[in-house]
Amino acid sequence: MTVLLSIVLPVHGVERFLPRCLDSILGGPDDGRFELIAVDDRSPDRCGAILDGYAARDGRLRVLHLAENQGLGGAREAGLAQARGRYVWFVDSDDWLPEGALGTVLAELGSEAAAPAPADVLLTGFTHVYPDDSTEPNPWRHVLTGSPLVEGSTLRAYPALLRTVMSVWNKVFRREFLLGLGVSFGRGFYEDISVTYPALLAAERIRYVDESCYNYRRGRPGAITSTASPKHADAFAQYDAIFAFLDGHGADRHGLSDADPLRTLFFERTVKQALNVYDTPGLVPAGLRKEFFRGITAHFARHRPAGYHFPGGLDGLRYRLAARGSRVAYEELRRTGRLPRELKRGARAVAPAVRRGVRSSARFTAYNAFRRLPLDDHLAVYAAYWHRGYACNPAAIYEKAKELAPGIRGVWVVETRAQAAALPAGVPYVIVNTPAYLRAMATAKYFVNNVNFPHTMVKRSGTVHVQTQHGTPLKMMGMDLRGHPVAADGMDFERLREAVGRWDYLVSPNPHTSEHFARAFPGRYEMLDTGYPRNDRLANAGPAEVAAMRERLGLPEGRTAVLYAPTHREGQGGYVPLLDVRELARRLGPGFTLLVRTHYFHTGGPGDLAARDGAAAIVDVSAHPAVEDLYLAADVLVTDYSSMMFDFAVLDRPIVVFAPDWEEYQRVRGVYFDLFAEPPGAVTVDQDGLAAALLAGDPEPAARAKFRERFCPWDDGGAAERVVRRVFPGTAG
């Protein structure tokens, strides 16, 4: 069978994510229609060995090991040279395909290959996936759904396409068409736009598939969009390549004259991207900002179309300042929302742009304008798990602050309207990047979060930042990861220092955490040795609440509920079952129910959970919104290295450690203490030992008592009150 699709996968430094990516591709149809070409770009970790292992088991995968690191663009070029498929798809190895996505793409390409005029480019839908496993649909879907591209069209016929993402990973190219363009991926950052812009311009037929066929990982440490580097200036070389393509094809079907409206759109899109890179704090190093701005001015000089007219409003004002090289005035505009007095003549006020819903290009200006307002001493902003919703320590502090500090208004930050709808009734909220959000972030006195707020938000003098974190650490954290490159996975330690510098308080659940967090997150904050506010519910729970949770989960009276909650392992993707859940259920018998909760990095879940005669029932509770509910309902916890063991210990119920890969985990992740020497209960390394420990009931109460003494001394049900009384002045009572 002729290969229909070649998937090119450049690989470098993604040991943690690579198996998940490979599984998602090789789990596709095994009928010869696609091949996978993985390019090991001299990866410094175990990626090369992982690829070779997969290739030995699956002939659809070919592996190229490059002798020298070529960068993302060079690795793609090397893979493309080996491709045999009629179409080629460039997938990033830290991302993955949703279940069934490859089959969908192959079906679409099969139809196109048989058409009289097959598509040159197939665009797919995609989903953004954040570190907490929350998702965001394609933000540009509204531009594409219902457009002529659904049936097939061109960029000239539908120029709104240029408003969407220009990355290569959601575009499948007809290989002969791509090779005939004479373009190549650039070196350094933003390497794909030197291909995507020309390809979209030259394509005689572009089709859009309105289905999510790609999971794009957002917020990963080390990603271009979160990394300070001089390589951001590589964008200007990519822009030059784009316009060289336009100039070099002047008279033929690919050419764009200066008078062509499409050339103006190309130009403005590149200017907008360059200014957004410059505007985003933490991307262009401080010592190179002046040079980068000069690069934008030079870009204007080289590529501005003849007769170009600046747009109106705030964008036009920003573009004029960039074209003139007026960096000081541009910085003043960003910082205060106003121009220097000597430049005000003829300039329109920026306030209308702020009122017009705050377009993305105006958000920094709007935020800085709000920062000129006085602080609101009675406003506190709360968030948890990257704006996922109402949860964890911030939620417990919010509830207690309503009681003890009623003069402090609390508002929650969420990403989407769906998350807002899931908030408890009456909880005020703002949605990220709306004017209300920007105003709250600019004027609130108090900020409470279990992760860091965006680095783009400035800490104003007089504000109070409370960092709660979200777990007692067994594994190494923060600056302690510098000696563990796989676990650190490209962490920007300088960015981490900057974030810690904003903290005024760090909430600690126990003395162990205080000791290690002080080193992992060095700073001038005050450590609050209070216990974890989220554990107050566990400490204060009575029999009635426990019974209600069991009834809610459908647990019969007298049934022993075992909560199995493994943690994520760096370097392993997908759900990697170290435990055979069905076999454990068979051994335990009908007097047990297994509640299985996979880590949020996992995909695919624990598989077939259908009940078997004479075996324990198995219930997948991975999507249950509140883990505290599961703690209360469970009679025993089975885990490996998850911080859940420290929280569950508050209930003084049996805990069984199942850790067959302890030596490997210590090596890769780094740990703060020997779990086998100081366990919370029985320790097992195989299926037989685990089943025996669970059937024994409570085999290690003395170990649990010692564990609780070390890790639960402050869990008396009053942690949230202690935090509120320390942070918020004038608390009641």
N, C-alpha and C positions, 0 to 999 in steps of 0.2 A: 504493500500500500504506500502511495506517495505521502510523504510527511506534509501535513497541512499547516502545522504551527511549530515554530521553534521558539522556545522560551529561553531567554538569555538571562542568567542570574549572576551578577558580579558579587563577589564575596570577600569581605575584609572586616575582621574584628567584630563579628556578630555571632560568636559561639553560642551565646545565650538564646538567640532567636532563630538560628538556622534550622534546627530540626523541625520546628513548627512550620516554617516556610516550605521546607522540602516535603513534609507530610501532606501539606495542603495541595501541592502540585502533583506529587506522585500518587495521591489518592484519587486522581482523576481517571478518566476512561483508559483502560489498558487495551487499546485496539489499534495501536500503531499510528494514530493520527497526530500525535505530538511527540516532540523530543525536548529534553531539558539539557541545556548546556550551562554548566556552572563554571565560573572562572575564579579560581583561587588567586586573588591578587596579592600574593605573598602575605597572607593573613598571619599575624603574629601569635594567634591563639590556636585552638584545636580545630579550626574550621576545615583545614585541608584533610585531616584525618576523618572528620565527620563525613565530608563529601565522598572520600574514597570508600568508606564503609557503606554508604547508601548505594554507590555505584556498583559495588560488588554484589549487591542484592537485587538491583533493578537495572536492566539493560537500557531503559529509556533515558538514563542519566549518563552524560559524558562530562568528564571533569578535565579542565585545562588548568595546569599549575604554572603560573607565570614566573619567569626567572627573576624579574624585577617588578616592584610595585609600579603600576601604571595609573592608579587613581580610578575613580568610578567611570570616567569617560573612556579611558584606555582599555579597561576591562570589558566594557560593553563592545568596543570595536573588535577586540580579540574574539569575543563570543559570536558577534555578527559574522565574522569571516568564516566561522565554522558551521554556520546555520545552513540547513537544507530545506527548511519549510517554505511553503508559499507565503506564509505570513510570519512575522517575528514580533515577539512581545518582550519588553524589557521590564523585568520584575525586580524590585529591591529585596535583598535577602533578609532584611529585618521586618518586612511586611509578610502578609500571607493572603491566600485566596479563601473566600468563604466556601463552605461546602456546596458543591454543585456548580460553582462559578465556571470552572474550566469546561465542564460539559456544555454550559450555555454559550461560552465564547466559541467553542469548536462547532457547535450547531450553527451559529451565526456565520462563521467563516465558511462553513460548508455551503451554505446558501449563497454567499457572496462569490465563492469560487466558481459556482455554476452559472452565475449571472452573466449576461452579455457585457455589462460594464461593472466589473467587481469594484468594491470600495477600495480606495487606496489607504484609507485610515478608518479604523473602527474605534470609536470612543466608548468606554464603558462607564457605568455608574460606579461609585465607590463609597466607602464609609470611613470616617475618621474614628480611630479607637484611641482612647486616652489611657494613661497609666493605671487608673482605677477600674478599667474595663468598661467605662461608660462610652457611649458611641454618639456620633453626630452624622446624620445623613449628608451626602454631597451638598455643600453649601450653595453650589451653582446649579443645582438640579432644575430650579425654576427657569433658568435661562435656556435649558436644553429640552425639557419636556414639552411636547407639543410643537416643537420647532421643525423647520423643514429637514433638519438633520436626522430625524427619526426615520424618514423614508430615504434620505440620501440627498446631500446638497453640497455646496462649496462655501468656503470662507467668504468669498465676495458676495454670494447671495445671502449669507447670514453672518455679517461681521460681529454680531454680539458674541460669537464664539470666543473672541479675544478677551472677553471679560471673565472667562473660566480659567481653571488651573492650567498652566502651560507645562507641567511636568510630563515626563515620558511614560510613567508607569500605568496610566489609564488609557493608553493609546496603543493599538495593535496595527502595525504597518504591513502593507504588502511589500514583501522583501525586494522584489525587482524594482518597484517604484522607489523605495528608499535608497537603494544602491545607485539608482540612476540620477539622484539629485546632486551628487557630488559634495555632500555635506558630511560632517563627522562630529562626534561628541567632543566637546572642548576639554581642556585640562583644568583641574581645580574645581572650585565651587560653581554652582549653577550651570553645570556642564551640559544639561540636556536641552536648554532653550536654543542652542545653536542648531539643533535638529528639529525640534517641535515647531518653531515659528516657520522655517522654510517648508517643512512638510505640509503643514496646514494650508499655507498659501498655494503650494503647487498641486495639492490633491484635487483631482477632477471629480471625486466623489468621496464624501465623508459621511459616515453613518454613526448614529448614537444609539446604544442599547440601554434602555431605561431600566437597568437592573444592577444592583450592587455586585460587582464582580471582583472587588479588590478591597482589602482591609489595610488602610494606611495608618501606621503607628505615629501618633502625635505625642509631643512632650518627652521624647526619649532623650536623656542626657547624651551629649555628644552629637546630636543632630545639628545640621547646618543652622536651622532657625533658632537654636539656643546656644550657639557656640561663639565666643569672641575669637576672632581670627583676622589676620591681614588678608586671608584668602577671599574675603567678601569682595575685595577689589577685582577678583577674577571676572566678575560680572561684566566689566567693561570690555574685556576681550571677547566674551560671548556676544555682546551687543555688536561689536565690530564685525564678527562673523555673520551675524544676521543681515546687517546692512550690506556687507560685501556680496552676499547672495542676491539681494535685491538689485544692487548696482551691476553685478556681473551678468544678470539675465535681463538687462534693460529692455531689449526690444522684443523678447519672446514672451511666451505665455506666463512665465514666472515673474516678469519684471514689474516694478512699481515706479512710475515717474514721481517727481516731486509733487506734482499736482494730484496724484492719486489719493483719494481719501483713506485708502487702506494703509498707505505709507505713514500718514499722520497718526493713525491708530496704533501702528507698530511703534512709532516713535514715542507716543505718549505712554504706552504701556511700559516701555523700558524705563522711561523717566520716572514713572510712578514707582516701579519696583526699586530703582536705585535710591529714591528719596525715602521709601519705607525702610530699607536696610539702614540708611543713615539715621533715621528717626528712632529706630528701635534700640533702646538702651542695652548695652552689653554685647552688641554684635561687632561694631567697628571699634577696635581698641582706641583708647583716649588719645594716644600719641599719633594716631594715623587719621583722625577724623578730618583734619584740615586737608590732608592729601586726598582723602576720599571725596570730599566736597569738590575739590578742584577737578577730580575725575568726572563728576556729574557736569560741571561747567564745560569741560572739554567734550563730553558727549554731546551737549547742545551744539557746540561749535562744529563738530564733525558731521552730525547726522540730522540736524534740524531741517525739515523740508523747506524749500524756497517758498516764500509767501506764507509761512506758518503764522497762525493767529493763536495767541494764548487763550486758553479757556477762561470763562468767567469765574467769579467767586474765589474761594480760598485756594483751590488748586491753581488757578491762574496766577495768584499772588505768589504762591510757593515756587511755581515754575519760573516766573520772572526773576525772582531773587537768585535761584539756582543758575539761570542762564547768565546773569550778570556777575556771578561769583561773589555775591553779597552774603557771605557766611555769617557774619556778625548779626546782620539784620534778620537773617533766617532763624538763627538761634534765639534772638529776641522774640520773634513771632511765635516760635514753639514754646518758649518759656512763659511768656506773659499773655499771649493772645493779641499782642499789639506790636506795631512797628516802632522803631526808634523815632523820636520826634522829627528828625530831619528828613525821614522818608515817608511821613504820613501824607504829604500832599499828593492828592490823586488816588490814594489807596482807600478802598472801601473797608468798613469795619468788618471784623470776622464774626461778630455775634450772630448775624443771620445764618452763617454756616453751622454754628452750634445749634441753632433752633431747628435747622432742617433735618433733624434726625441723626446728626453726627455720622456722616459717611466715614468709612474706615480711614481715608486719607486725612480727615479732620479730627480724629479721635484724640491724638496727642495734644493738639491745639485746644480742643474743648476741655480736656482734663486739666491742662495747665491754666486755662482760664478759670476753672472752678477752684483751683488751688489758691487763687487770689482771694477767695472768700475766707472769712474767719472760720476757725475750727468749731465744730459743733460739740461742745463738751458733754452733750447728753446723747450722743449717737455711737453705737457699737456695731461694727460689721463682723458677721460670722460666716465661716465657710468650712467645709470638710471635704477631704478626698478630691481635690481639684474641682471644686464646685459641683460635686456629685449630688449633694442634697443634705438633708437634715440628719446628722449622725454623729456618733463617737463623742469625744470629750467636749467639743464645742457645743453640741446639743445639750449636754448635761449642764454646762456652765450657763448657757442661755436660759434654761428653765430656772435655775437657782437665782440668776440675776433678776429675772422677772419678780421673784419673791422678795429678795433682799435689797435690790437696787431698782425699784420701780421707776425712778427718774431717768434711768438709762434706757433709751429706745434701742432695740435690737433689730437688725435687718440682715437677712440671709442672702448670700450670692449663689445663684444657680446658673447653669449653662443654657437651659432650654425651658420652654413653656411646659413641656411634659414633666420636667423635674419640679417646676414650680407647682404644678397641679398635685404632685405627690407629697407636698409639704403638709404637716399637720394644719388643721383648720386654724385660721387666724394668725399664722406666722407671716410677718411682712417679708418681702423679698424684692430683689432687683435682679435683672437678667444681664449677664455679662455684655459689655460694650454698648449698652443703652445709655442715654443721657442720665437716667436716674442712677445707674451703676457708677458712671464716671463721677457724678457729683458726690455720691456716698464715699467712694474711695478717696476723693480729694479733700473731704471736709470732716470725716469721722475722727473722733479722738481715739477710739478703741478698736482694735482689730484682734480677732480670735480665730485661729485656724489650726488644723492638725497637719497641714503641709504649708509650704510657703505661698504667700500671695505672689502674683506675677511680678517679675523684676521690673516691669515697665511702670509699676506704681511706686512713686517716690515716698519715702518716709519723711513726713513733715515734722519739724520741731514741735514738741509738745504732744505728739501722738504716742500711744501705748500699744505695743504689739505683744500678744500672748501666743506663744507657740506651744502646743500641747503634745505634738507627735502622736503616734497611734499604736504603740506597743512596747512592751519590755523587750530589750534586745538580747537574744541569744547570739544571733549573727552580728558581725561587725557592721558599723554604720559610719556615715560621714567621712571625716578625714582619716579614720582608721582603715578605710578601703584602699588607700594609696598603694598598699602592698598586695592587693588582690585584683589584678587587672580584669579578670573575667567578670567578677562581681561588680566592679566599678563601671565597666562597660562604657568607657568614654566620659565619665562624670567630669564636669567642669568644676574643679575644686576651688578655683578663684571665685567663680559665681556663687558657690556654696558659702565661702567666707563672707561675701557681700550680703547674702541673705541672712546669715546668722548675725551680722552686724546690725540688723534692724530689730532683732528680738530684744524686748525688755524683760520678759519672763519666759522661762522654760519649765513646763509642768513635768514633774517626775513621779512615776508610780511607786518607786521603792528605792532604797539606798543603793542597790546594785546599779540601777539606771542612772542615778545621780553621778556616781563615780565614773561611769564610762561615757555618758553624754558630755560631761565636762571636758573630756579629751577629744571626743569625736566631733563636737561642735564648739570649738573654742571661741569665746566671746565675752562681752562685758555684761551680759544679762544677769538677772537674779534667778537662781534655781529655786523653784517652788517645791519643797519636799512635802507634798500634800497627799499623795496617792492619786489614782486616776479617777476623775469625776464620772467617767462612763461606768465604772465599777460600783458606784453607789447603789445602782439598781440591784446588782447581784447581792451586795451586802445587806440590803434592806428587804429583799424579797421574802414573802411569807408563803405558807402552804397554798393559800388561795390563788396567788399569782402563778405558782408552779403548776397547779392543777389546770388553770385556764390555758396555759401555754400547751400543755400536753393534749388537752381536748382540741385545741385549735389545730394541732398537727395530726390529729387522729390517732393518738397513742392509747391503746386500751389500758385499763387499770391492771396492774400486775405485770405488764410487759416491760422488760428492761430495754431502755433506749440507749443505743451506743452512737455517739456523734463521732464520725470519722472525718478529720479535717487535715489533710496533708498540706504542706507548704509548697511553694514554687522552688524548683531547682534551677540555678543558673546553668545554661548550656543545654537544657532540655526543653523542647517545645511540645506544645499540645499537652493532653492529659497522658502522662507516662505512669501507668499503673504498677507501682511497686507492690501493691497488695491486690490479690485476687478477691474482690469483694464478694462475688457469687460463691466462691469456695468457702470464705469465712462465714457467709450466711448459712451454708449447708451445715457447717460444723457447729454453729451456735444453736440452730434449731428454732422452732416456732415461738419460743418464749422471749425472743429478742426482736428488735427492730433496728436496722442500721440506717442512720441518717447520714448521708454522704454529702459533704460540702467541699467541692474542689476550690482551689485557689483561683482568684479572678484572672490570672494570666493564662489559665488553661482553656483549651478549646476541646470540643468533642465530648466532654463530660465522661462519666464513668461507664458509659455504654449501656448494654442491655440490663435493666434492673427488674425485669419481670420476676414475680415471686415464683418459687419452686415449691413443690409439695414437701412438707416437712422441714423447710428452711426458714430462716428469719426473713421478715419482710425487708425490702430495701427501698428507701425513699431518697430521691435526689433533692436536696434542699439548698443547692448552690445558689439559686436565685432568691432565696428568702431574704427580705430586706433588712432584718435586724438579727444579727448573730446572737445578741443577748437573749432573744426568745429561745433560740436553740440551746443555749447554755442551761436555761431554766428547765427546759423540757427533758434534757438528757440526764441519764443516770451515771454515765461514764463517758470520758473523752478519750479517743484514740488519735494521736497526732505524732508528728515527728519533730520538726524544729519550729513550728509555728508559735508565735507569741500568744496564741489562744490559750496555751497551757497556763500562762501566768494569770490570765483573767479567770479561767475556769477554776483555778485553785481557790479563788475567793469563796466558792460554794462548798469547799471541803468535801468534794466527791471524788471517786477514784479516777485516776488518769493513767493510761497505759501508753508508753512510748514505743512506737514501731519504727525502728531506724536501721534498716539493713545496709544503708549506704553512708553510715556516720563518718567513716574515714574520708570518703570522697567529698562529702559536704564540708567537713572541716578544711580540707585542702582548698577547695574552690571558693567558699564563702568567707571563711575565717569566723571563729566563734570566740565568745568572751569567757566561757567556762565549759568544763567537761560534763556534758549532759549525762553520760553514763556513770560518772562518779557522784553527781548531785542530782538525781532524777526526781521528778514529781510523783513517781509511783513505779510500777513494774516496767522494766525495759526489755524489749524483745527485738529480735533481729530476723525472725522468720515467721511464716504463717502458723506453724505448730505452736510456737511460743505465745503468739498473740492470742490464738484461740484458747489456749490453756489459761492465760491470765484473765481473760474475760469470763470464762466459765468459773474461775475461782472466786469471783465476786469482788473482793477488796483485798488483794494479796499483799500490798505494801503500805499499810496505813502509817507506819513509822517514817518511811521516806517522804510521804506526802506532808506529814506534820513538820518535818525539818525544812522541806521546800517552802511551805507556807510561812514559816518563821522568817525565812530569808527574803522572800519576794512579796509577801502580803502584809507587812506590819502596819501599813497605813490605811488598809482597806477596811475602814470602820463605818462606811456609809456617809461620811461627812467631807469627802474630798472637794466636791463642788463648792460647798459653803466656804471652805478655807481659801479656795482660789478667788471666789467672788469678793470675800472680805479683804483680801490683800490687794486686788487689782482695782476695784471700784470704790472710790471714796464715799463716805457717808452711808454705808449700807445699813439697812434696818436691823433692829434687834440688838 
